[in-house]
Amino acid sequence: MGDSDRLEAERLADLLAEDERERAGQFVFEKDRRSFVECRAALRILLHGYLGQRADDIVFAYSERGKPRLAGETDLRFNVSHSGALALFAFTRGCELGVDVEAVRAMKDMDSIAKRFFCFDEYRQLMLVAAAEKQAAFFRCWTRKEAYIKATGDGLSAGLDQFQVTFSASGAARFIHINHDVDEAAEWTLQNVVLDSPYVGAVAYRAAAKDVRMMERLSFNDLLTRLD
């Protein structure tokens, strides 16, 4: 790590609260520690833009299952996901939301994962997808389902096979049922997030459809200038 990279890493770490620095120190691998620090620091910088509050003064609270939110009275909600070299941040007001991003990649056990975690109709549809399109279809389905359980805050306790999403390349993203309840599914919005290849992403929230505005892709140097 060069001097400029070291200074950037130190500046990012300085933005974190003590409990976040402690959590970062628990990672075994340096790349995982750095990824956590970078994502949490970037979140603080972006929230600084929405709140007009010093990034290092922002306080987070956590649900019983660990989903972070802003402490205090505010209707601003956020969610974060990262995969490979890309982190995706989503912000809205008035409803909980979840976001997920994944790099489309080869997986030897893709079929068995889909059979285990997807609902039967999703698995059946995936098995009908042409081999050349199957990886992308799998990750469209996966990110849409992950976005939902991140919005609910249920995490790994939620059954991914208890709700169904669309994931064809041509159709709109939407919930077909949630716990076999089509009326419940109609209360939710599921939207595709258009990203540069090889990434796919999705956002889910319990509200009528909102306009999704994509910010430009930012480096950490770009983000740090927002604090100056």
ChimeraX attribute file (.defattr): number of C-alpha atoms within 10 A of each C-alpha:
attribute: neighborCount
match mode: 1-to-1
recipient: residues
	/A:1	7
	/A:2	7
	/A:3	8
	/A:4	9
	/A:5	10
	/A:6	11
	/A:7	12
	/A:8	16
	/A:9	17
	/A:10	12
	/A:11	13
	/A:12	22
	/A:13	21
	/A:14	15
	/A:15	21
	/A:16	22
	/A:17	17
	/A:18	11
	/A:19	9
	/A:20	15
	/A:21	16
	/A:22	11
	/A:23	13
	/A:24	20
	/A:25	16
	/A:26	10
	/A:27	13
	/A:28	9
	/A:29	9
	/A:30	11
	/A:31	10
	/A:32	14
	/A:33	16
	/A:34	17
	/A:35	17
	/A:36	20
	/A:37	24
	/A:38	19
	/A:39	20
	/A:40	20
	/A:41	26
	/A:42	22
	/A:43	20
	/A:44	23
	/A:45	25
	/A:46	18
	/A:47	20
	/A:48	18
	/A:49	13
	/A:50	11
	/A:51	13
	/A:52	9
	/A:53	13
	/A:54	14
	/A:55	21
	/A:56	16
	/A:57	12
	/A:58	17
	/A:59	14
	/A:60	13
	/A:61	12
	/A:62	11
	/A:63	10
	/A:64	9
	/A:65	11
	/A:66	11
	/A:67	16
	/A:68	17
	/A:69	17
	/A:70	16
	/A:71	11
	/A:72	9
	/A:73	6
	/A:74	11
	/A:75	11
	/A:76	16
	/A:77	18
	/A:78	20
	/A:79	22
	/A:80	20
	/A:81	19
	/A:82	18
	/A:83	15
	/A:84	10
	/A:85	7
	/A:86	14
	/A:87	19
	/A:88	20
	/A:89	19
	/A:90	19
	/A:91	18
	/A:92	15
	/A:93	11
	/A:94	11
	/A:95	14
	/A:96	21
	/A:97	27
	/A:98	28
	/A:99	31
	/A:100	29
	/A:101	28
	/A:102	22
	/A:103	18
	/A:104	17
	/A:105	12
	/A:106	10
	/A:107	9
	/A:108	8
	/A:109	8
	/A:110	14
	/A:111	15
	/A:112	11
	/A:113	13
	/A:114	21
	/A:115	16
	/A:116	13
	/A:117	16
	/A:118	24
	/A:119	17
	/A:120	15
	/A:121	12
	/A:122	20
	/A:123	20
	/A:124	13
	/A:125	13
	/A:126	23
	/A:127	15
	/A:128	9
	/A:129	15
	/A:130	10
	/A:131	11
	/A:132	8
	/A:133	12
	/A:134	17
	/A:135	18
	/A:136	23
	/A:137	21
	/A:138	24
	/A:139	21
	/A:140	27
	/A:141	24
	/A:142	23
	/A:143	22
	/A:144	30
	/A:145	28
	/A:146	23
	/A:147	27
	/A:148	29
	/A:149	21
	/A:150	24
	/A:151	21
	/A:152	16
	/A:153	20
	/A:154	16
	/A:155	17
	/A:156	11
	/A:157	9
	/A:158	15
	/A:159	15
	/A:160	20
	/A:161	19
	/A:162	15
	/A:163	21
	/A:164	24
	/A:165	23
	/A:166	19
	/A:167	24
	/A:168	17
	/A:169	11
	/A:170	6
	/A:171	8
	/A:172	12
	/A:173	22
	/A:174	19
	/A:175	24
	/A:176	17
	/A:177	17
	/A:178	18
	/A:179	14
	/A:180	12
	/A:181	12
	/A:182	14
	/A:183	11
	/A:184	14
	/A:185	20
	/A:186	16
	/A:187	14
	/A:188	18
	/A:189	19
	/A:190	27
	/A:191	21
	/A:192	19
	/A:193	22
	/A:194	11
	/A:195	14
	/A:196	8
	/A:197	8
	/A:198	10
	/A:199	19
	/A:200	24
	/A:201	25
	/A:202	26
	/A:203	26
	/A:204	29
	/A:205	23
	/A:206	20
	/A:207	15
	/A:208	10
	/A:209	13
	/A:210	10
	/A:211	6
	/A:212	13
	/A:213	8
	/A:214	11
	/A:215	8
	/A:216	6
	/A:217	9
	/A:218	10
	/A:219	9
	/A:220	16
	/A:221	9
	/A:222	10
	/A:223	15
	/A:224	15
	/A:225	9
	/A:226	12
	/A:227	12
	/A:228	5
